[in-house]
């Protein structure tokens, strides 16, 4: 049987934000919320980029909203 993967939810994103502010490393955050450190790294990289209307910095609510938007636009999610 293969691995089961789950996606980050709002609660996990809030925890990432809180632990990052506290100064925890990626490994510490990953251990705390039960995801691999590469998942945490990807989440922070993907949702830290500044845009024309966003100055940058990780925001859990914004990251969750973007994730929901990406899910709606992805045809694979509709199957």
N, CA, C and O atoms as a Tripos MOL2 file, in Angstrom:
@<TRIPOS>MOLECULE
protein
  316   315    79     0     0
PROTEIN
NO_CHARGES

@<TRIPOS>ATOM
      1 N           0.8470   -1.1780    0.0000 N.3       1 UNK1
      2 CA          0.0000    0.0000    0.0000 C.3       1 UNK1
      3 C           0.8930    1.2410    0.0000 C.2       1 UNK1
      4 O           1.9420    1.2460    0.6450 O.2       1 UNK1
      5 N           0.4920    2.2800   -0.7090 N.am      2 UNK2
      6 CA          1.2670    3.5050   -0.8050 C.3       2 UNK2
      7 C           1.0720    4.4120    0.3930 C.2       2 UNK2
      8 O           0.2770    4.1270    1.2890 O.2       2 UNK2
      9 N           1.7960    5.4870    0.3920 N.am      3 UNK3
     10 CA          1.6750    6.4770    1.4620 C.3       3 UNK3
     11 C           0.3900    7.2710    1.3130 C.2       3 UNK3
     12 O          -0.1280    7.4450    0.2100 O.2       3 UNK3
     13 N          -0.1080    7.7450    2.4280 N.am      4 UNK4
     14 CA         -1.2590    8.6510    2.4030 C.3       4 UNK4
     15 C          -0.7390   10.0560    2.6660 C.2       4 UNK4
     16 O           0.0000   10.2840    3.6230 O.2       4 UNK4
     17 N          -1.1200   10.9770    1.8280 N.am      5 UNK5
     18 CA         -0.6930   12.3580    1.9800 C.3       5 UNK5
     19 C          -1.8970   13.2100    2.3660 C.2       5 UNK5
     20 O          -3.0100   13.0060    1.8820 O.2       5 UNK5
     21 N          -1.6490   14.1500    3.2330 N.am      6 UNK6
     22 CA         -2.7050   15.0920    3.5780 C.3       6 UNK6
     23 C          -2.1790   16.5030    3.3330 C.2       6 UNK6
     24 O          -0.9710   16.7400    3.3190 O.2       6 UNK6
     25 N          -3.0910   17.4100    3.1450 N.am      7 UNK7
     26 CA         -2.7150   18.7820    2.8630 C.3       7 UNK7
     27 C          -2.8090   19.6150    4.1310 C.2       7 UNK7
     28 O          -3.5400   19.2880    5.0660 O.2       7 UNK7
     29 N          -2.0550   20.6900    4.1320 N.am      8 UNK8
     30 CA         -2.1080   21.6060    5.2620 C.3       8 UNK8
     31 C          -3.4670   22.2780    5.3170 C.2       8 UNK8
     32 O          -4.0250   22.6480    4.2840 O.2       8 UNK8
     33 N          -3.9910   22.4340    6.5040 N.am      9 UNK9
     34 CA         -5.2330   23.1590    6.7070 C.3       9 UNK9
     35 C          -4.9480   24.4720    7.4130 C.2       9 UNK9
     36 O          -3.7980   24.7940    7.7130 O.2       9 UNK9
     37 N          -5.9970   25.2200    7.6730 N.am     10 UNK10
     38 CA         -5.8330   26.5140    8.3210 C.3      10 UNK10
     39 C          -5.1850   26.3670    9.6930 C.2      10 UNK10
     40 O          -4.3280   27.1760   10.0500 O.2      10 UNK10
     41 N          -5.5680   25.3690   10.4620 N.am     11 UNK11
     42 CA         -4.9860   25.1960   11.7940 C.3      11 UNK11
     43 C          -3.4800   24.9480   11.7210 C.2      11 UNK11
     44 O          -2.7220   25.4970   12.5210 O.2      11 UNK11
     45 N          -3.0440   24.1270   10.7710 N.am     12 UNK12
     46 CA         -1.6130   23.8820   10.6120 C.3      12 UNK12
     47 C          -0.8890   25.1500   10.1520 C.2      12 UNK12
     48 O           0.2250   25.4270   10.5980 O.2      12 UNK12
     49 N          -1.5080   25.9010    9.2800 N.am     13 UNK13
     50 CA         -0.8910   27.1480    8.8120 C.3      13 UNK13
     51 C          -0.7610   28.1650    9.9420 C.2      13 UNK13
     52 O           0.2420   28.8740   10.0260 O.2      13 UNK13
     53 N          -1.7550   28.2400   10.7970 N.am     14 UNK14
     54 CA         -1.6830   29.1360   11.9580 C.3      14 UNK14
     55 C          -0.5410   28.7030   12.8720 C.2      14 UNK14
     56 O           0.1950   29.5360   13.4000 O.2      14 UNK14
     57 N          -0.4050   27.4070   13.0500 N.am     15 UNK15
     58 CA          0.6730   26.8740   13.8940 C.3      15 UNK15
     59 C           2.0420   27.1640   13.2800 C.2      15 UNK15
     60 O           2.9810   27.5050   14.0000 O.2      15 UNK15
     61 N           2.1630   27.0320   11.9660 N.am     16 UNK16
     62 CA          3.4230   27.3750   11.2860 C.3      16 UNK16
     63 C           3.7600   28.8380   11.5330 C.2      16 UNK16
     64 O           4.8990   29.1720   11.8600 O.2      16 UNK16
     65 N           2.7780   29.7020   11.3790 N.am     17 UNK17
     66 CA          2.9830   31.1350   11.5890 C.3      17 UNK17
     67 C           3.4420   31.4100   13.0220 C.2      17 UNK17
     68 O           4.3970   32.1550   13.2430 O.2      17 UNK17
     69 N           2.7570   30.8060   13.9860 N.am     18 UNK18
     70 CA          3.0650   31.0330   15.4000 C.3      18 UNK18
     71 C           4.4730   30.5330   15.7440 C.2      18 UNK18
     72 O           5.2390   31.2260   16.4120 O.2      18 UNK18
     73 N           4.7990   29.3350   15.2840 N.am     19 UNK19
     74 CA          6.1060   28.7630   15.5920 C.3      19 UNK19
     75 C           7.2340   29.4990   14.8760 C.2      19 UNK19
     76 O           8.3340   29.6320   15.4140 O.2      19 UNK19
     77 N           6.9640   29.9730   13.6750 N.am     20 UNK20
     78 CA          7.9650   30.7400   12.9310 C.3      20 UNK20
     79 C           8.2650   32.0540   13.6400 C.2      20 UNK20
     80 O           9.4200   32.4720   13.7160 O.2      20 UNK20
     81 N           7.2180   32.7110   14.1640 N.am     21 UNK21
     82 CA          7.4260   33.9450   14.9230 C.3      21 UNK21
     83 C           8.2430   33.6940   16.1820 C.2      21 UNK21
     84 O           9.0260   34.5440   16.6060 O.2      21 UNK21
     85 N           8.0540   32.5220   16.7720 N.am     22 UNK22
     86 CA          8.7770   32.1550   17.9800 C.3      22 UNK22
     87 C          10.2450   31.8580   17.6830 C.2      22 UNK22
     88 O          11.0750   31.8410   18.5930 O.2      22 UNK22
     89 N          10.5630   31.6220   16.4090 N.am     23 UNK23
     90 CA         11.9380   31.3860   16.0160 C.3      23 UNK23
     91 C          12.3020   29.9240   15.8600 C.2      23 UNK23
     92 O          13.4840   29.5890   15.7830 O.2      23 UNK23
     93 N          11.3110   29.0440   15.8110 N.am     24 UNK24
     94 CA         11.5730   27.6170   15.6390 C.3      24 UNK24
     95 C          12.1190   27.3380   14.2430 C.2      24 UNK24
     96 O          11.8190   28.0580   13.2910 O.2      24 UNK24
     97 N          12.9260   26.2810   14.1340 N.am     25 UNK25
     98 CA         13.4780   25.8730   12.8450 C.3      25 UNK25
     99 C          12.4210   25.0830   12.0670 C.2      25 UNK25
    100 O          11.3840   24.7060   12.6120 O.2      25 UNK25
    101 N          12.7040   24.8440   10.7890 N.am     26 UNK26
    102 CA         11.7870   24.0520    9.9660 C.3      26 UNK26
    103 C          11.5960   22.6570   10.5510 C.2      26 UNK26
    104 O          10.4860   22.1260   10.5550 O.2      26 UNK26
    105 N          12.6800   22.0690   11.0430 N.am     27 UNK27
    106 CA         12.6020   20.7320   11.6320 C.3      27 UNK27
    107 C          11.7020   20.7190   12.8660 C.2      27 UNK27
    108 O          10.8990   19.8030   13.0430 O.2      27 UNK27
    109 N          11.8360   21.7320   13.7140 N.am     28 UNK28
    110 CA         11.0220   21.8180   14.9210 C.3      28 UNK28
    111 C           9.5480   22.0070   14.5760 C.2      28 UNK28
    112 O           8.6740   21.3940   15.1880 O.2      28 UNK28
    113 N           9.2810   22.8640   13.5850 N.am     29 UNK29
    114 CA          7.8960   23.0960   13.1640 C.3      29 UNK29
    115 C           7.3130   21.8100   12.5880 C.2      29 UNK29
    116 O           6.1880   21.4320   12.9150 O.2      29 UNK29
    117 N           8.0740   21.1450   11.7350 N.am     30 UNK30
    118 CA          7.6030   19.9070   11.1110 C.3      30 UNK30
    119 C           7.2850   18.8420   12.1510 C.2      30 UNK30
    120 O           6.2550   18.1750   12.0610 O.2      30 UNK30
    121 N           8.1450   18.6820   13.1220 N.am     31 UNK31
    122 CA          7.9130   17.7020   14.1900 C.3      31 UNK31
    123 C           6.6600   18.0640   14.9850 C.2      31 UNK31
    124 O           5.8700   17.1890   15.3370 O.2      31 UNK31
    125 N           6.4880   19.3220   15.2590 N.am     32 UNK32
    126 CA          5.3540   19.7790   16.0680 C.3      32 UNK32
    127 C           4.0130   19.5270   15.3830 C.2      32 UNK32
    128 O           3.0650   19.0830   16.0320 O.2      32 UNK32
    129 N           3.9210   19.8030   14.0860 N.am     33 UNK33
    130 CA          2.6200   19.6640   13.4220 C.3      33 UNK33
    131 C           2.4630   18.3550   12.6610 C.2      33 UNK33
    132 O           1.3810   18.0610   12.1530 O.2      33 UNK33
    133 N           3.5400   17.5590   12.5770 N.am     34 UNK34
    134 CA          3.4270   16.2340   11.9810 C.3      34 UNK34
    135 C           3.5210   16.1810   10.4670 C.2      34 UNK34
    136 O           2.9620   15.2800    9.8430 O.2      34 UNK34
    137 N           4.2190   17.1330    9.8710 N.am     35 UNK35
    138 CA          4.4650   17.1230    8.4310 C.3      35 UNK35
    139 C           5.9640   17.1030    8.2000 C.2      35 UNK35
    140 O           6.7360   17.4170    9.1070 O.2      35 UNK35
    141 N           6.3850   16.7370    7.0010 N.am     36 UNK36
    142 CA          7.7990   16.7120    6.6600 C.3      36 UNK36
    143 C           8.3180   18.1360    6.5390 C.2      36 UNK36
    144 O           7.5730   19.0460    6.1770 O.2      36 UNK36
    145 N           9.5980   18.3250    6.8440 N.am     37 UNK37
    146 CA         10.1780   19.6730    6.7960 C.3      37 UNK37
    147 C          10.1430   20.2660    5.3930 C.2      37 UNK37
    148 O          10.0970   21.4870    5.2430 O.2      37 UNK37
    149 N          10.1640   19.4210    4.3620 N.am     38 UNK38
    150 CA         10.0820   19.9510    2.9950 C.3      38 UNK38
    151 C           8.7040   20.5590    2.7260 C.2      38 UNK38
    152 O           8.5860   21.5100    1.9530 O.2      38 UNK38
    153 N           7.6680   20.0170    3.3570 N.am     39 UNK39
    154 CA          6.3250   20.5760    3.2250 C.3      39 UNK39
    155 C           6.2760   21.9700    3.8440 C.2      39 UNK39
    156 O           5.6820   22.8900    3.2810 O.2      39 UNK39
    157 N           6.9010   22.1140    4.9990 N.am     40 UNK40
    158 CA          6.9380   23.4080    5.6840 C.3      40 UNK40
    159 C           7.7310   24.4110    4.8530 C.2      40 UNK40
    160 O           7.3170   25.5580    4.6830 O.2      40 UNK40
    161 N           8.8710   23.9680    4.3390 N.am     41 UNK41
    162 CA          9.7020   24.8280    3.5090 C.3      41 UNK41
    163 C           8.9420   25.3030    2.2710 C.2      41 UNK41
    164 O           8.9770   26.4830    1.9220 O.2      41 UNK41
    165 N           8.2600   24.3720    1.6170 N.am     42 UNK42
    166 CA          7.4850   24.7020    0.4210 C.3      42 UNK42
    167 C           6.3780   25.6960    0.7660 C.2      42 UNK42
    168 O           6.1590   26.6600    0.0320 O.2      42 UNK42
    169 N           5.6980   25.4700    1.8540 N.am     43 UNK43
    170 CA          4.6100   26.3600    2.2840 C.3      43 UNK43
    171 C           5.1280   27.7750    2.5260 C.2      43 UNK43
    172 O           4.5140   28.7440    2.0780 O.2      43 UNK43
    173 N           6.2310   27.8990    3.2160 N.am     44 UNK44
    174 CA          6.7830   29.2180    3.5120 C.3      44 UNK44
    175 C           7.2990   29.9040    2.2490 C.2      44 UNK44
    176 O           7.0900   31.1020    2.0600 O.2      44 UNK44
    177 N           7.9740   29.1420    1.3840 N.am     45 UNK45
    178 CA          8.4860   29.7120    0.1420 C.3      45 UNK45
    179 C           7.3560   30.1840   -0.7630 C.2      45 UNK45
    180 O           7.4060   31.2750   -1.3320 O.2      45 UNK45
    181 N           6.3320   29.3360   -0.8840 N.am     46 UNK46
    182 CA          5.2370   29.6310   -1.8020 C.3      46 UNK46
    183 C           4.4150   30.8400   -1.3550 C.2      46 UNK46
    184 O           3.9060   31.5880   -2.1890 O.2      46 UNK46
    185 N           4.2870   31.0290   -0.0610 N.am     47 UNK47
    186 CA          3.3940   32.0690    0.4520 C.3      47 UNK47
    187 C           4.1180   33.2490    1.0820 C.2      47 UNK47
    188 O           3.5160   33.9970    1.8530 O.2      47 UNK47
    189 N           5.3890   33.4300    0.7720 N.am     48 UNK48
    190 CA          6.1530   34.5810    1.2480 C.3      48 UNK48
    191 C           6.4400   35.5910    0.1540 C.2      48 UNK48
    192 O           6.9150   36.6930    0.4280 O.2      48 UNK48
    193 N           6.1540   35.2200   -1.0770 N.am     49 UNK49
    194 CA          6.5380   36.0520   -2.2070 C.3      49 UNK49
    195 C           5.7440   37.3570   -2.2450 C.2      49 UNK49
    196 O           4.5160   37.3450   -2.1680 O.2      49 UNK49
    197 N           6.4500   38.4810   -2.3630 N.am     50 UNK50
    198 CA          5.7310   39.7490   -2.5180 C.3      50 UNK50
    199 C           5.0920   39.8570   -3.9040 C.2      50 UNK50
    200 O           5.6170   39.3270   -4.8840 O.2      50 UNK50
    201 N           3.9740   40.5390   -3.9700 N.am     51 UNK51
    202 CA          3.2930   40.8040   -5.2370 C.3      51 UNK51
    203 C           3.0320   42.3000   -5.3330 C.2      51 UNK51
    204 O           3.4940   43.0730   -4.4940 O.2      51 UNK51
    205 N           2.2930   42.7030   -6.3530 N.am     52 UNK52
    206 CA          1.9750   44.1230   -6.5030 C.3      52 UNK52
    207 C           1.1500   44.6510   -5.3310 C.2      52 UNK52
    208 O           1.2760   45.8150   -4.9480 O.2      52 UNK52
    209 N           0.3130   43.7960   -4.7710 N.am     53 UNK53
    210 CA         -0.5660   44.2390   -3.6800 C.3      53 UNK53
    211 C          -0.2030   43.6320   -2.3250 C.2      53 UNK53
    212 O          -0.8560   43.9230   -1.3230 O.2      53 UNK53
    213 N           0.8250   42.7970   -2.2870 N.am     54 UNK54
    214 CA          1.2130   42.1290   -1.0450 C.3      54 UNK54
    215 C           2.7050   42.3510   -0.8120 C.2      54 UNK54
    216 O           3.5160   41.9970   -1.6680 O.2      54 UNK54
    217 N           3.0890   42.9360    0.3390 N.am     55 UNK55
    218 CA          4.5020   43.2390    0.5730 C.3      55 UNK55
    219 C           5.3720   42.0290    0.8840 C.2      55 UNK55
    220 O           6.5960   42.1470    0.9390 O.2      55 UNK55
    221 N           4.7620   40.8830    1.0850 N.am     56 UNK56
    222 CA          5.5090   39.6820    1.4450 C.3      56 UNK56
    223 C           5.2780   39.3390    2.9050 C.2      56 UNK56
    224 O           4.4820   39.9960    3.5750 O.2      56 UNK56
    225 N           5.9530   38.3330    3.4030 N.am     57 UNK57
    226 CA          5.8300   37.8060    4.7630 C.3      57 UNK57
    227 C           4.6810   36.8100    4.8180 C.2      57 UNK57
    228 O           3.6510   36.9890    4.1680 O.2      57 UNK57
    229 N           4.8740   35.7690    5.5980 N.am     58 UNK58
    230 CA          3.9060   34.6770    5.6750 C.3      58 UNK58
    231 C           2.6960   35.0930    6.4980 C.2      58 UNK58
    232 O           2.8350   35.6200    7.6020 O.2      58 UNK58
    233 N           1.5170   34.8540    5.9570 N.am     59 UNK59
    234 CA          0.2590   35.1040    6.6520 C.3      59 UNK59
    235 C          -0.6110   33.8660    6.4630 C.2      59 UNK59
    236 O          -0.9470   33.4990    5.3380 O.2      59 UNK59
    237 N          -0.9700   33.2290    7.5690 N.am     60 UNK60
    238 CA         -1.6750   31.9470    7.5010 C.3      60 UNK60
    239 C          -3.0410   32.0670    6.8270 C.2      60 UNK60
    240 O          -3.4060   31.1940    6.0390 O.2      60 UNK60
    241 N          -3.7950   33.1120    7.1110 N.am     61 UNK61
    242 CA         -5.1250   33.2700    6.5060 C.3      61 UNK61
    243 C          -5.0140   33.4750    4.9980 C.2      61 UNK61
    244 O          -5.7930   32.9060    4.2340 O.2      61 UNK61
    245 N          -4.0550   34.2800    4.5740 N.am     62 UNK62
    246 CA         -3.8460   34.5180    3.1440 C.3      62 UNK62
    247 C          -3.3900   33.2330    2.4570 C.2      62 UNK62
    248 O          -3.8490   32.9150    1.3600 O.2      62 UNK62
    249 N          -2.4880   32.4960    3.1030 N.am     63 UNK63
    250 CA         -1.9960   31.2430    2.5370 C.3      63 UNK63
    251 C          -3.1360   30.2420    2.3640 C.2      63 UNK63
    252 O          -3.1940   29.5410    1.3540 O.2      63 UNK63
    253 N          -4.0330   30.1700    3.3330 N.am     64 UNK64
    254 CA         -5.1580   29.2480    3.2390 C.3      64 UNK64
    255 C          -6.1180   29.6710    2.1260 C.2      64 UNK64
    256 O          -6.6320   28.8260    1.3930 O.2      64 UNK64
    257 N          -6.3560   30.9630    2.0010 N.am     65 UNK65
    258 CA         -7.2380   31.4560    0.9340 C.3      65 UNK65
    259 C          -6.6380   31.1570   -0.4420 C.2      65 UNK65
    260 O          -7.3590   30.7650   -1.3590 O.2      65 UNK65
    261 N          -5.3300   31.3400   -0.5880 N.am     66 UNK66
    262 CA         -4.6760   31.0360   -1.8610 C.3      66 UNK66
    263 C          -4.7490   29.5420   -2.1610 C.2      66 UNK66
    264 O          -4.9400   29.1410   -3.3090 O.2      66 UNK66
    265 N          -4.5970   28.7270   -1.1290 N.am     67 UNK67
    266 CA         -4.6850   27.2790   -1.3070 C.3      67 UNK67
    267 C          -6.0740   26.8790   -1.8030 C.2      67 UNK67
    268 O          -6.2010   26.0640   -2.7170 O.2      67 UNK67
    269 N          -7.0910   27.4430   -1.2100 N.am     68 UNK68
    270 CA         -8.4700   27.1460   -1.6510 C.3      68 UNK68
    271 C          -8.6870   27.5860   -3.0870 C.2      68 UNK68
    272 O          -9.3340   26.8850   -3.8660 O.2      68 UNK68
    273 N          -8.1490   28.7450   -3.4380 N.am     69 UNK69
    274 CA         -8.2730   29.2410   -4.8080 C.3      69 UNK69
    275 C          -7.5670   28.3040   -5.7880 C.2      69 UNK69
    276 O          -8.0860   28.0220   -6.8680 O.2      69 UNK69
    277 N          -6.3820   27.8240   -5.4070 N.am     70 UNK70
    278 CA         -5.6540   26.9010   -6.2810 C.3      70 UNK70
    279 C          -6.4090   25.5910   -6.4370 C.2      70 UNK70
    280 O          -6.4150   25.0100   -7.5220 O.2      70 UNK70
    281 N          -7.0420   25.1180   -5.3780 N.am     71 UNK71
    282 CA         -7.8110   23.8700   -5.4600 C.3      71 UNK71
    283 C          -8.9770   24.0160   -6.4330 C.2      71 UNK71
    284 O          -9.2640   23.0950   -7.1970 O.2      71 UNK71
    285 N          -9.6480   25.1630   -6.4090 N.am     72 UNK72
    286 CA        -10.7880   25.3890   -7.3090 C.3      72 UNK72
    287 C         -10.3460   25.4650   -8.7640 C.2      72 UNK72
    288 O         -11.0930   25.0660   -9.6560 O.2      72 UNK72
    289 N          -9.1460   25.9700   -9.0150 N.am     73 UNK73
    290 CA         -8.6650   26.1390  -10.3870 C.3      73 UNK73
    291 C          -8.0420   24.8680  -10.9430 C.2      73 UNK73
    292 O          -7.8800   24.7500  -12.1570 O.2      73 UNK73
    293 N          -7.6940   23.9270  -10.1000 N.am     74 UNK74
    294 CA         -7.0330   22.6920  -10.5360 C.3      74 UNK74
    295 C          -8.0680   21.6700  -10.9540 C.2      74 UNK74
    296 O          -8.9090   21.2690  -10.1500 O.2      74 UNK74
    297 N          -8.0140   21.2500  -12.1910 N.am     75 UNK75
    298 CA         -8.9910   20.2860  -12.7240 C.3      75 UNK75
    299 C          -8.9080   18.9490  -12.0130 C.2      75 UNK75
    300 O          -9.9230   18.2630  -11.8850 O.2      75 UNK75
    301 N          -7.7270   18.5570  -11.5460 N.am     76 UNK76
    302 CA         -7.5720   17.2840  -10.8640 C.3      76 UNK76
    303 C          -8.3730   17.2480   -9.5700 C.2      76 UNK76
    304 O          -8.8110   16.1770   -9.1510 O.2      76 UNK76
    305 N          -8.5750   18.3930   -8.9290 N.am     77 UNK77
    306 CA         -9.3020   18.4400   -7.6630 C.3      77 UNK77
    307 C         -10.7930   18.1920   -7.8750 C.2      77 UNK77
    308 O         -11.5110   17.8930   -6.9210 O.2      77 UNK77
    309 N         -11.2620   18.3120   -9.1040 N.am     78 UNK78
    310 CA        -12.6960   18.1520   -9.3900 C.3      78 UNK78
    311 C         -13.0620   16.7090   -9.6820 C.2      78 UNK78
    312 O         -14.2450   16.3880   -9.8010 O.2      78 UNK78
    313 N         -12.0920   15.8470   -9.7980 N.am     79 UNK79
    314 CA        -12.3630   14.4360  -10.1170 C.3      79 UNK79
    315 C         -12.9330   13.6830   -8.9500 C.2      79 UNK79
    316 O         -13.2120   12.4890   -9.0620 O.2      79 UNK79
@<TRIPOS>BOND
     1     1     2 1
     2     2     3 1
     3     3     4 2
     4     3     5 am
     5     5     6 1
     6     6     7 1
     7     7     8 2
     8     7     9 am
     9     9    10 1
    10    10    11 1
    11    11    12 2
    12    11    13 am
    13    13    14 1
    14    14    15 1
    15    15    16 2
    16    15    17 am
    17    17    18 1
    18    18    19 1
    19    19    20 2
    20    19    21 am
    21    21    22 1
    22    22    23 1
    23    23    24 2
    24    23    25 am
    25    25    26 1
    26    26    27 1
    27    27    28 2
    28    27    29 am
    29    29    30 1
    30    30    31 1
    31    31    32 2
    32    31    33 am
    33    33    34 1
    34    34    35 1
    35    35    36 2
    36    35    37 am
    37    37    38 1
    38    38    39 1
    39    39    40 2
    40    39    41 am
    41    41    42 1
    42    42    43 1
    43    43    44 2
    44    43    45 am
    45    45    46 1
    46    46    47 1
    47    47    48 2
    48    47    49 am
    49    49    50 1
    50    50    51 1
    51    51    52 2
    52    51    53 am
    53    53    54 1
    54    54    55 1
    55    55    56 2
    56    55    57 am
    57    57    58 1
    58    58    59 1
    59    59    60 2
    60    59    61 am
    61    61    62 1
    62    62    63 1
    63    63    64 2
    64    63    65 am
    65    65    66 1
    66    66    67 1
    67    67    68 2
    68    67    69 am
    69    69    70 1
    70    70    71 1
    71    71    72 2
    72    71    73 am
    73    73    74 1
    74    74    75 1
    75    75    76 2
    76    75    77 am
    77    77    78 1
    78    78    79 1
    79    79    80 2
    80    79    81 am
    81    81    82 1
    82    82    83 1
    83    83    84 2
    84    83    85 am
    85    85    86 1
    86    86    87 1
    87    87    88 2
    88    87    89 am
    89    89    90 1
    90    90    91 1
    91    91    92 2
    92    91    93 am
    93    93    94 1
    94    94    95 1
    95    95    96 2
    96    95    97 am
    97    97    98 1
    98    98    99 1
    99    99   100 2
   100    99   101 am
   101   101   102 1
   102   102   103 1
   103   103   104 2
   104   103   105 am
   105   105   106 1
   106   106   107 1
   107   107   108 2
   108   107   109 am
   109   109   110 1
   110   110   111 1
   111   111   112 2
   112   111   113 am
   113   113   114 1
   114   114   115 1
   115   115   116 2
   116   115   117 am
   117   117   118 1
   118   118   119 1
   119   119   120 2
   120   119   121 am
   121   121   122 1
   122   122   123 1
   123   123   124 2
   124   123   125 am
   125   125   126 1
   126   126   127 1
   127   127   128 2
   128   127   129 am
   129   129   130 1
   130   130   131 1
   131   131   132 2
   132   131   133 am
   133   133   134 1
   134   134   135 1
   135   135   136 2
   136   135   137 am
   137   137   138 1
   138   138   139 1
   139   139   140 2
   140   139   141 am
   141   141   142 1
   142   142   143 1
   143   143   144 2
   144   143   145 am
   145   145   146 1
   146   146   147 1
   147   147   148 2
   148   147   149 am
   149   149   150 1
   150   150   151 1
   151   151   152 2
   152   151   153 am
   153   153   154 1
   154   154   155 1
   155   155   156 2
   156   155   157 am
   157   157   158 1
   158   158   159 1
   159   159   160 2
   160   159   161 am
   161   161   162 1
   162   162   163 1
   163   163   164 2
   164   163   165 am
   165   165   166 1
   166   166   167 1
   167   167   168 2
   168   167   169 am
   169   169   170 1
   170   170   171 1
   171   171   172 2
   172   171   173 am
   173   173   174 1
   174   174   175 1
   175   175   176 2
   176   175   177 am
   177   177   178 1
   178   178   179 1
   179   179   180 2
   180   179   181 am
   181   181   182 1
   182   182   183 1
   183   183   184 2
   184   183   185 am
   185   185   186 1
   186   186   187 1
   187   187   188 2
   188   187   189 am
   189   189   190 1
   190   190   191 1
   191   191   192 2
   192   191   193 am
   193   193   194 1
   194   194   195 1
   195   195   196 2
   196   195   197 am
   197   197   198 1
   198   198   199 1
   199   199   200 2
   200   199   201 am
   201   201   202 1
   202   202   203 1
   203   203   204 2
   204   203   205 am
   205   205   206 1
   206   206   207 1
   207   207   208 2
   208   207   209 am
   209   209   210 1
   210   210   211 1
   211   211   212 2
   212   211   213 am
   213   213   214 1
   214   214   215 1
   215   215   216 2
   216   215   217 am
   217   217   218 1
   218   218   219 1
   219   219   220 2
   220   219   221 am
   221   221   222 1
   222   222   223 1
   223   223   224 2
   224   223   225 am
   225   225   226 1
   226   226   227 1
   227   227   228 2
   228   227   229 am
   229   229   230 1
   230   230   231 1
   231   231   232 2
   232   231   233 am
   233   233   234 1
   234   234   235 1
   235   235   236 2
   236   235   237 am
   237   237   238 1
   238   238   239 1
   239   239   240 2
   240   239   241 am
   241   241   242 1
   242   242   243 1
   243   243   244 2
   244   243   245 am
   245   245   246 1
   246   246   247 1
   247   247   248 2
   248   247   249 am
   249   249   250 1
   250   250   251 1
   251   251   252 2
   252   251   253 am
   253   253   254 1
   254   254   255 1
   255   255   256 2
   256   255   257 am
   257   257   258 1
   258   258   259 1
   259   259   260 2
   260   259   261 am
   261   261   262 1
   262   262   263 1
   263   263   264 2
   264   263   265 am
   265   265   266 1
   266   266   267 1
   267   267   268 2
   268   267   269 am
   269   269   270 1
   270   270   271 1
   271   271   272 2
   272   271   273 am
   273   273   274 1
   274   274   275 1
   275   275   276 2
   276   275   277 am
   277   277   278 1
   278   278   279 1
   279   279   280 2
   280   279   281 am
   281   281   282 1
   282   282   283 1
   283   283   284 2
   284   283   285 am
   285   285   286 1
   286   286   287 1
   287   287   288 2
   288   287   289 am
   289   289   290 1
   290   290   291 1
   291   291   292 2
   292   291   293 am
   293   293   294 1
   294   294   295 1
   295   295   296 2
   296   295   297 am
   297   297   298 1
   298   298   299 1
   299   299   300 2
   300   299   301 am
   301   301   302 1
   302   302   303 1
   303   303   304 2
   304   303   305 am
   305   305   306 1
   306   306   307 1
   307   307   308 2
   308   307   309 am
   309   309   310 1
   310   310   311 1
   311   311   312 2
   312   311   313 am
   313   313   314 1
   314   314   315 1
   315   315   316 2
@<TRIPOS>SUBSTRUCTURE
     1 UNK1         2 RESIDUE 1 A UNK
     2 UNK2         6 RESIDUE 1 A UNK
     3 UNK3        10 RESIDUE 1 A UNK
     4 UNK4        14 RESIDUE 1 A UNK
     5 UNK5        18 RESIDUE 1 A UNK
     6 UNK6        22 RESIDUE 1 A UNK
     7 UNK7        26 RESIDUE 1 A UNK
     8 UNK8        30 RESIDUE 1 A UNK
     9 UNK9        34 RESIDUE 1 A UNK
    10 UNK10       38 RESIDUE 1 A UNK
    11 UNK11       42 RESIDUE 1 A UNK
    12 UNK12       46 RESIDUE 1 A UNK
    13 UNK13       50 RESIDUE 1 A UNK
    14 UNK14       54 RESIDUE 1 A UNK
    15 UNK15       58 RESIDUE 1 A UNK
    16 UNK16       62 RESIDUE 1 A UNK
    17 UNK17       66 RESIDUE 1 A UNK
    18 UNK18       70 RESIDUE 1 A UNK
    19 UNK19       74 RESIDUE 1 A UNK
    20 UNK20       78 RESIDUE 1 A UNK
    21 UNK21       82 RESIDUE 1 A UNK
    22 UNK22       86 RESIDUE 1 A UNK
    23 UNK23       90 RESIDUE 1 A UNK
    24 UNK24       94 RESIDUE 1 A UNK
    25 UNK25       98 RESIDUE 1 A UNK
    26 UNK26      102 RESIDUE 1 A UNK
    27 UNK27      106 RESIDUE 1 A UNK
    28 UNK28      110 RESIDUE 1 A UNK
    29 UNK29      114 RESIDUE 1 A UNK
    30 UNK30      118 RESIDUE 1 A UNK
    31 UNK31      122 RESIDUE 1 A UNK
    32 UNK32      126 RESIDUE 1 A UNK
    33 UNK33      130 RESIDUE 1 A UNK
    34 UNK34      134 RESIDUE 1 A UNK
    35 UNK35      138 RESIDUE 1 A UNK
    36 UNK36      142 RESIDUE 1 A UNK
    37 UNK37      146 RESIDUE 1 A UNK
    38 UNK38      150 RESIDUE 1 A UNK
    39 UNK39      154 RESIDUE 1 A UNK
    40 UNK40      158 RESIDUE 1 A UNK
    41 UNK41      162 RESIDUE 1 A UNK
    42 UNK42      166 RESIDUE 1 A UNK
    43 UNK43      170 RESIDUE 1 A UNK
    44 UNK44      174 RESIDUE 1 A UNK
    45 UNK45      178 RESIDUE 1 A UNK
    46 UNK46      182 RESIDUE 1 A UNK
    47 UNK47      186 RESIDUE 1 A UNK
    48 UNK48      190 RESIDUE 1 A UNK
    49 UNK49      194 RESIDUE 1 A UNK
    50 UNK50      198 RESIDUE 1 A UNK
    51 UNK51      202 RESIDUE 1 A UNK
    52 UNK52      206 RESIDUE 1 A UNK
    53 UNK53      210 RESIDUE 1 A UNK
    54 UNK54      214 RESIDUE 1 A UNK
    55 UNK55      218 RESIDUE 1 A UNK
    56 UNK56      222 RESIDUE 1 A UNK
    57 UNK57      226 RESIDUE 1 A UNK
    58 UNK58      230 RESIDUE 1 A UNK
    59 UNK59      234 RESIDUE 1 A UNK
    60 UNK60      238 RESIDUE 1 A UNK
    61 UNK61      242 RESIDUE 1 A UNK
    62 UNK62      246 RESIDUE 1 A UNK
    63 UNK63      250 RESIDUE 1 A UNK
    64 UNK64      254 RESIDUE 1 A UNK
    65 UNK65      258 RESIDUE 1 A UNK
    66 UNK66      262 RESIDUE 1 A UNK
    67 UNK67      266 RESIDUE 1 A UNK
    68 UNK68      270 RESIDUE 1 A UNK
    69 UNK69      274 RESIDUE 1 A UNK
    70 UNK70      278 RESIDUE 1 A UNK
    71 UNK71      282 RESIDUE 1 A UNK
    72 UNK72      286 RESIDUE 1 A UNK
    73 UNK73      290 RESIDUE 1 A UNK
    74 UNK74      294 RESIDUE 1 A UNK
    75 UNK75      298 RESIDUE 1 A UNK
    76 UNK76      302 RESIDUE 1 A UNK
    77 UNK77      306 RESIDUE 1 A UNK
    78 UNK78      310 RESIDUE 1 A UNK
    79 UNK79      314 RESIDUE 1 A UNK
